[in-house]
Amino acid sequence: MESTRHQLIRELGALASTLTGAGLSATKHIWDLLPEICEEGACSVFEKLFPGQQVSVLLDSGDSIGPATFVRFNKMTGIATLSQTISTSTSQMTNIIKVDCRKTEAVTIYNV
């Protein structure tokens, strides 16, 4: 059921984008029909974060991410984007991490 909902969201989003590209005014009404993924739990936490905030995330798999920098949250897909910089003695790497809010058990927000 959940994957069917996500497929519908993607298809309506694609249709809205197509209509926007064609300059049709019906686009606003299609976007109004799209359900919001972000309703509760970790999704509502990601929705309230500001870009640049430092966070750690615990996934339902038991894996943890962080500390990382919150970049953005897409309410339509439920995906939070995080950036994590890893420094070694010889180089520095930045990982861009996509996190599904529905697979998130906990979010720790660091006050700096």
Contacts in CASP RR format, 6 or more apart in sequence:
PFRMAT RR
TARGET T0000
AUTHOR 0000-0000-0000
METHOD contacts of the structure
MODEL  1
MESTRHQLIRELGALASTLTGAGLSATKHIWDLLPEICEEGACSVFEKLF
PGQQVSVLLDSGDSIGPATFVRFNKMTGIATLSQTISTSTSQMTNIIKVD
CRKTEAVTIYNV
2 102 0 8 1.000
5 35 0 8 1.000
6 37 0 8 1.000
6 77 0 8 1.000
9 34 0 8 1.000
9 35 0 8 1.000
9 37 0 8 1.000
9 76 0 8 1.000
9 77 0 8 1.000
12 30 0 8 1.000
12 33 0 8 1.000
12 34 0 8 1.000
13 30 0 8 1.000
13 31 0 8 1.000
13 34 0 8 1.000
13 76 0 8 1.000
15 30 0 8 1.000
16 27 0 8 1.000
16 30 0 8 1.000
16 31 0 8 1.000
16 34 0 8 1.000
19 26 0 8 1.000
19 27 0 8 1.000
19 30 0 8 1.000
20 27 0 8 1.000
34 76 0 8 1.000
36 75 0 8 1.000
36 76 0 8 1.000
37 43 0 8 1.000
37 75 0 8 1.000
37 76 0 8 1.000
37 77 0 8 1.000
37 78 0 8 1.000
37 101 0 8 1.000
37 102 0 8 1.000
38 44 0 8 1.000
38 46 0 8 1.000
38 47 0 8 1.000
38 73 0 8 1.000
38 75 0 8 1.000
38 78 0 8 1.000
38 101 0 8 1.000
41 101 0 8 1.000
42 101 0 8 1.000
42 102 0 8 1.000
42 104 0 8 1.000
42 105 0 8 1.000
42 106 0 8 1.000
42 107 0 8 1.000
43 75 0 8 1.000
43 78 0 8 1.000
43 101 0 8 1.000
43 102 0 8 1.000
43 104 0 8 1.000
45 101 0 8 1.000
45 107 0 8 1.000
45 109 0 8 1.000
46 70 0 8 1.000
46 73 0 8 1.000
46 78 0 8 1.000
46 80 0 8 1.000
46 99 0 8 1.000
46 101 0 8 1.000
46 104 0 8 1.000
46 107 0 8 1.000
47 73 0 8 1.000
47 75 0 8 1.000
49 55 0 8 1.000
49 70 0 8 1.000
49 73 0 8 1.000
49 80 0 8 1.000
49 109 0 8 1.000
50 70 0 8 1.000
51 70 0 8 1.000
51 71 0 8 1.000
51 72 0 8 1.000
52 69 0 8 1.000
52 70 0 8 1.000
52 71 0 8 1.000
53 69 0 8 1.000
53 70 0 8 1.000
53 109 0 8 1.000
53 110 0 8 1.000
54 67 0 8 1.000
54 68 0 8 1.000
54 69 0 8 1.000
54 70 0 8 1.000
54 109 0 8 1.000
54 110 0 8 1.000
54 112 0 8 1.000
55 66 0 8 1.000
55 67 0 8 1.000
55 68 0 8 1.000
55 69 0 8 1.000
55 70 0 8 1.000
55 82 0 8 1.000
55 107 0 8 1.000
55 108 0 8 1.000
55 109 0 8 1.000
55 110 0 8 1.000
56 64 0 8 1.000
56 65 0 8 1.000
56 66 0 8 1.000
56 67 0 8 1.000
56 68 0 8 1.000
56 107 0 8 1.000
56 108 0 8 1.000
56 110 0 8 1.000
57 64 0 8 1.000
57 65 0 8 1.000
57 66 0 8 1.000
57 68 0 8 1.000
57 80 0 8 1.000
57 82 0 8 1.000
57 99 0 8 1.000
57 104 0 8 1.000
57 106 0 8 1.000
57 107 0 8 1.000
57 108 0 8 1.000
58 64 0 8 1.000
58 104 0 8 1.000
58 105 0 8 1.000
58 106 0 8 1.000
58 107 0 8 1.000
58 108 0 8 1.000
59 65 0 8 1.000
59 99 0 8 1.000
59 103 0 8 1.000
59 104 0 8 1.000
59 105 0 8 1.000
60 103 0 8 1.000
60 104 0 8 1.000
60 105 0 8 1.000
61 103 0 8 1.000
62 105 0 8 1.000
65 82 0 8 1.000
65 84 0 8 1.000
65 97 0 8 1.000
65 99 0 8 1.000
66 82 0 8 1.000
66 84 0 8 1.000
67 84 0 8 1.000
67 110 0 8 1.000
68 82 0 8 1.000
68 83 0 8 1.000
68 84 0 8 1.000
68 97 0 8 1.000
69 82 0 8 1.000
69 83 0 8 1.000
69 84 0 8 1.000
69 85 0 8 1.000
70 80 0 8 1.000
70 81 0 8 1.000
70 82 0 8 1.000
71 80 0 8 1.000
71 81 0 8 1.000
71 82 0 8 1.000
71 83 0 8 1.000
71 96 0 8 1.000
72 80 0 8 1.000
72 81 0 8 1.000
73 79 0 8 1.000
73 80 0 8 1.000
73 81 0 8 1.000
73 101 0 8 1.000
74 80 0 8 1.000
74 81 0 8 1.000
78 100 0 8 1.000
78 101 0 8 1.000
78 102 0 8 1.000
79 98 0 8 1.000
79 99 0 8 1.000
79 100 0 8 1.000
79 101 0 8 1.000
80 98 0 8 1.000
80 99 0 8 1.000
80 101 0 8 1.000
80 104 0 8 1.000
81 96 0 8 1.000
81 97 0 8 1.000
81 98 0 8 1.000
81 99 0 8 1.000
82 96 0 8 1.000
82 97 0 8 1.000
82 98 0 8 1.000
82 99 0 8 1.000
83 94 0 8 1.000
83 95 0 8 1.000
83 96 0 8 1.000
83 97 0 8 1.000
84 94 0 8 1.000
84 95 0 8 1.000
84 97 0 8 1.000
85 92 0 8 1.000
85 93 0 8 1.000
85 94 0 8 1.000
85 95 0 8 1.000
86 92 0 8 1.000
86 93 0 8 1.000
86 94 0 8 1.000
86 95 0 8 1.000
87 93 0 8 1.000
END
